[in-house]
Amino acid sequence: MSPEKYPPTPILLVDDEAAWLRSLSLTLREATGIDNIIRCSDSRQVMAILRGTEVSLILLDLTMPYFSGTELLQMIGQEYPDIPVIVLSGLNQVETAVRCMQLGAFDYYVKTVEKERLITGIQRAFSMQEMRNENRSLKARFLDDHLAHPDAFAEIMTASKKMRAVFQYCEAVAQSSEPILITGESGVGKELIARAVHRIRCPGGPWVAVNAAGLDDTIFADTLFGHARGAFTGAERDRRGMIEEAAGGTLFLDEIGDLSHVSQVKLLRLLQEGEFFPIGSDTPRKLRAKLVFATNHDLSGKSGSNGFRKDLYYRLNAHQVQIPPLRERFEDLPLLIDHFLSEAAEALGKRSPTPPRELATLLSIYSFPGNIRELRAMIYDAVSRHRSHVLSLDSFKEKIGYSTDLPSPAPDTEIIFPERLPTLEEGRHRLVMEAVRRARGNQTLAAAMLGITRQALAKRLKQFPDATPVSPVRAAGSGRERVLQFFPAH
Ligand SMILES: Nc1ncnc2c1ncn2[C@@H]1O[C@H](COP(=O)(O)OP(=O)(O)OP(=O)(O)O)[C@@H](O)[C@H]1O
């Protein structure tokens, strides 16, 4: 596959001196890898070019025959106000610079400026442009609640509004040249989201995934950057690193929070310079892959002497996609249960069993520290054990530590009472309502939690037709530890 051009939308250089245009193109190519350039030495052509081609940035000379730079700046500002224009002038005059900025120029440089400053200005214009596009795209998506690439998310089962917002954000940032950082607890589906971003951004390109956990510095560098023949004992031939393997596609770097300091520095350099050296080679290679990172650590919290470098964190964090844990989107349970039941039945060569009606409700009292991966494993286990037509709840109850033999809180469970103790009747009322709330209205399950029959629960509920708000219950740590609070009703 031919390497993609950078930036994907060309930049337009306008100057009446063809020699200057050539030398500027060369500088840009060498210093930044920008090779998607349109050169224009006739100021009369500029508006026609803009009508026919989308451009990401214009570098504009001021003194030209036919139309001057300031005239063009006004015309561009009127017709294409979103395209940033950087003025490059031979004149070092404050008034001219001020006039250009008033006319909407993004920046102003004299032609003798050091190339580093010009390049920083260009990069700022790109970032600004990306932010604008992202903003616009997010607004449009949130307003019409529409997904432009629903197929990209096909393998992710969800009915959750929070996940829908995650999908929309992914669509908005997928085309950005900045890296994407996906965060969330272990097993929430970070890799699935990374693949979806890849399908949106470079569907035909390679997908290369590297798990950074446990890689020492040398193996990390060798894996990512590759090596030249003779770089170390045993390096008998050149070997391309994963960054090159992913050119034109996506490099997914998982467990990024586990990187050592030395590896973090190498990664930072790659992000800052957009190029790297294979071990033992002094020829730089361009980074031509989209970078997507994932971690289940809070990298901002890890920043500091023993944790994650702040500068790297800010580079990675340009677009952060935070995936909510399963316990914050239990509305996904029915879909996920069905999905994994069919998947498990197929993998194990069995008929897909019917899930009991109470399964989703039962599971929604558990906090799922291992998230969807844990749910998947539970269902695989239950399917492998099951014999009859309807799946038994027993293996699930065992896994989540739910037992009808122990309906009351464990002896070490702390119960916080208000200053005025609830009466026995009030306390009973609260417990009943809390069980119904946790069981999401499923009376069989609520009755089992309370250690009474369904009929007894129904009778009690009839006594409390005007249900008062249920007492808040904090789940602490795993699904089993709980702190019950009896607050006054009002
Ligand atoms: N919404 C979903 N629909 C279907 N399967 C899912 C969903 N979310 C996660 N899974 C499945 O759950 C498992 C864990 O997902 P994944 O590996 O993407 O999680 P992760 O967040 O990257 O985990 P880790 O942090 O441990 O690397 C995989 O088998 C994945 O296919």
PDBQT file of the ligand as one rigid body, heavy atoms in Angstrom, charges set to zero:
ROOT
HETATM    1  N1  LIG A 501     -19.644  -4.090  24.407  1.00  0.00    +0.000 N 
HETATM    2  C1  LIG A 501     -19.085  -5.283  24.147  1.00  0.00    +0.000 A 
HETATM    3  N2  LIG A 501     -19.720  -6.158  23.354  1.00  0.00    +0.000 NA
HETATM    4  C2  LIG A 501     -19.203  -7.382  23.131  1.00  0.00    +0.000 A 
HETATM    5  N3  LIG A 501     -18.046  -7.822  23.658  1.00  0.00    +0.000 NA
HETATM    6  C3  LIG A 501     -17.370  -6.985  24.443  1.00  0.00    +0.000 A 
HETATM    7  C4  LIG A 501     -17.840  -5.667  24.724  1.00  0.00    +0.000 A 
HETATM    8  N4  LIG A 501     -16.948  -5.057  25.512  1.00  0.00    +0.000 NA
HETATM    9  C5  LIG A 501     -15.965  -5.934  25.746  1.00  0.00    +0.000 A 
HETATM   10  N5  LIG A 501     -16.211  -7.107  25.100  1.00  0.00    +0.000 N 
HETATM   11  C6  LIG A 501     -15.389  -8.324  25.161  1.00  0.00    +0.000 C 
HETATM   12  O1  LIG A 501     -14.831  -8.352  26.478  1.00  0.00    +0.000 OA
HETATM   13  C7  LIG A 501     -13.480  -8.764  26.446  1.00  0.00    +0.000 C 
HETATM   14  C8  LIG A 501     -12.586  -7.674  26.992  1.00  0.00    +0.000 C 
HETATM   15  O2  LIG A 501     -12.555  -6.577  26.084  1.00  0.00    +0.000 OA
HETATM   16  P1  LIG A 501     -11.209  -5.770  25.760  1.00  0.00    +0.000 P 
HETATM   17  O3  LIG A 501     -10.043  -6.706  25.628  1.00  0.00    +0.000 OA
HETATM   18  O4  LIG A 501     -11.479  -4.866  24.605  1.00  0.00    +0.000 OA
HETATM   19  O5  LIG A 501     -11.081  -4.978  27.120  1.00  0.00    +0.000 OA
HETATM   20  P2  LIG A 501      -9.894  -4.022  27.593  1.00  0.00    +0.000 P 
HETATM   21  O6  LIG A 501     -10.540  -2.866  28.248  1.00  0.00    +0.000 OA
HETATM   22  O7  LIG A 501      -8.975  -3.728  26.441  1.00  0.00    +0.000 OA
HETATM   23  O8  LIG A 501      -9.168  -4.915  28.683  1.00  0.00    +0.000 OA
HETATM   24  P3  LIG A 501      -7.668  -4.762  29.311  1.00  0.00    +0.000 P 
HETATM   25  O9  LIG A 501      -7.608  -3.451  30.031  1.00  0.00    +0.000 OA
HETATM   26  O10 LIG A 501      -7.574  -5.897  30.269  1.00  0.00    +0.000 OA
HETATM   27  O11 LIG A 501      -6.714  -4.855  28.166  1.00  0.00    +0.000 OA
HETATM   28  C9  LIG A 501     -13.173  -9.117  25.007  1.00  0.00    +0.000 C 
HETATM   29  O12 LIG A 501     -13.434 -10.501  24.836  1.00  0.00    +0.000 OA
HETATM   30  C10 LIG A 501     -14.195  -8.290  24.227  1.00  0.00    +0.000 C 
HETATM   31  O13 LIG A 501     -14.481  -8.884  22.996  1.00  0.00    +0.000 OA
ENDROOT
TORSDOF 0
